Amino acid sequence: MHRTVILSLASLTDGDDGDTVLPVEIKNERGSVVDRIVLSTKRSATVTISSEPHSSGDSLEDITSAHTAISFVDVELALRHGPKSRRRISLLGRFDQHTIDLVPDSVPEWLAWAAAEVNLHALTSFSETSAYHIWGRLWVRRLGSWRAVNLAIDEAKSNDYVQQFELTTREPSVLQISGPAILSRLISLPEGRIKVLLKANATSHADGDPLSVVVSRVTAGPRNTLLSLLSMNHSIYSASVAKELRSGFDWKRVGDDPLSGCALGHAAMRLRALERFTLSDARSLFQLARGSSDAAIVLGVRELAENAPDLPRVIRLLDVGIGRGVPVLAQSLAAATAALDVLRRCPNQMDQRMLATLAEKARRYTQAKAGEGPFLSFYGPAPQSPGRQQTPQSPDHPEIRRFGTVVASFVSGFRPVAATVLIRTEKSTAPPQPAGLDTTT
């Protein structure tokens, strides 16, 4: 005898036209995985479950278990950041239908979009964690160097457990999030309108990290979902990605969203669908993306997949991708690292000094990675300096402020830019800073 469960995902907001898609594991009472599916707000999924678990032995416990009908299943949703979210569903008959709501009643409407990113059923106040005081800086690429500029934020909303704001980027940019009691992390931003979420975590969640940082594009529509799914690099998506490629994806018409084109290009190469993503397609993508770090890496890796690749050109493209800039996509860094491993096996055909420099830089970015998601996130004091600091410190400390002022003045000649306060609770001991944003609403 079998039972059928029809599952669907509730829309995150009223009138939401977008499609939220999450990978799901269905487990029985004994914790064994029954099925793995993709749950969507647009389409329901059907799961067939055996009502009698198979016996694994002849003991009294096994015999009793084999004749006990399953009364519930656990549904584990893999959110894009942080731990999984679990729901328990009772099985009452041969056919059951359930809609899973990711948004608790206590969550304000402006925050509902984040339910697919982090677990909003587990809420912790900033004041109860070491993320009680947080500030931000924006870094941009100017004259061949990374320089700090004013962090212009708007559409800011907050409460005691989350801070949300938006910003617009028109050039390669990196957002730095720091605090007196947390490690400084940097997130490589896509160009356009960006939404940023800062959520406090209990120390028992998210690998002990007191802060979740989520970056999402505001107006990307269905492409945003594609980008998020591809970034998860889960085998369950192979069929969906292959279908997208078979549908005749036009690599020459991604000028409005080259980043999703780069992500799909990486996926095509992982699936070895090289006939669907040719070297000519990679070149078109590189031209439309105006020579971005991600497009350079995609083109270099695709060149390397040819029977007779131009190895000096490959390493020059990788130099554009990670030597002179910072890629936006986390999977671009993974692809570049794999390509460098291949190049090391061809020692007589390229600049060994450049190869060693790029390999070391890729290694440092990989070791300093922070969090998960489609966009590259890493620890460090500046975009060009990945690494986990041993002691988080405030930029208000006199020695740090004096050193930062000297370095900024010497390197760029610009006036040093003050950090923008994003979170400040009653635990904060740092003096007020200009251009601050209080968390009270």
Steps between C-alpha positions, in 0.01 A plus 500: 500500500626847413407851605507805279592844631456811285725783615515863396672815622293800603576831329728717708300820445149582381487551125849352459550418132846350545579134549680388816663159461670301777648149522322274747575169671211282621588277798294233672459441874834320519685789336559317170475707183186404307534743210677815382294753306489864394224698670360803321249779566370450145477121471407229747706181541371149564682256729411132533579344837484138602268472798693203645877539555707203392636284779880485521524198731319232699497670840172570678558873447545455124193277469288748696633792292424324174128478589464854632364745245691825455310781672714797391786614281758775557550753222842670503530809282853603403496877529765687304674631814535343840349178639215299355140575593299197611124432498322189631197388299247252636373230266125452551389306193613358170508850351621810684555852374709761683614853427817601685513863613852635551379831641399504868207723600733721704721593201422843345398509134813689392713210622301214348731464196781384728314187615652302210848617599515460880292326765263768627343254745816536713527865599767647728556860605820675391552608862522134606791423265845637419340670196374776733691768307560480123623748244551484125729634228478486122814434293521575127764441236661834403819552298605140546456496880221432749394817683243558774211732410186617674241227556183665370205296629126550479172312548629409846275300734591327823391350828685335786601187304546614139626797299405539133610766253559559130779654296583547133831404341618603153852357511687209661433541872563315824295549817691474828311408819695539825453535874697517825415137582463336157745421223499743210345344191475623142233415243561552129193680362331466162430819311155654531248533779598289802309399811704414812378311805683482836343245736608414853559130576506310824851366556373142461396572141686575177821337624521740791497807277301775677410669171345388172566729203278452193537694175233482231428689179178698517363496145657193340177296499518132393873533424560558871346162576713336232813661642419387854429143391817476294707631790387214723677252269267217596459194281123532526518795261685324220179419312364854537823660380530257210143591398589870507800434277302278259236770459747693286635752747621803300841591635511810278194655662602506865626857497232600752606226740849367417552372856228235460657417164833440675332278760328297229829476310667351809211255533526399132869416547432305821245295306746470210236647267770665291291478182244725674766745619762537230821700507326754278219528757757565773664773292163667438427489872839656578436785256147567627618494862758771419791287613373422850700273730234229480475510120880487473511188717216338305679565171832376636350177634308440176821555299670244722233243409604512131715223353788741433452794740701819481657470847665846511162655418332292769736624768459860380123464536539352848722796585212732405263289708687461829834676452373851432145476631266301722230281341138544605394135482632256758503228233731717286765469770451121512529478120813717495663287770430182303640658183821600681542140615484390135751766393749388764526173312624687191817659644683587177231697320432808713624766738580302814527810719150617403365149546643479853368846590149420378498160671600659832237772470227247416610289797473796739152591376387138532635465853335829604154418361211600728143375476328355196298640214539599137738790567860472615528572873829494688669626816765768489581869563472602132399342164860434396592355843297184573567331832346430839605761756574361843352792693203702377563870567313825465604763244453749784811367675760784479780284360278346233353834405846662475643212295197494269525874445867484407451206261196653331670836458821349365337256258217704355529860609128488589360614834445193724137385500331430832317171542119512506340364815239235416421344838541658843336359812528579868805270520704721270791688659627667182465880474253637243612519138378730223265376229353249743183296465324416823308174536196647664186526291 
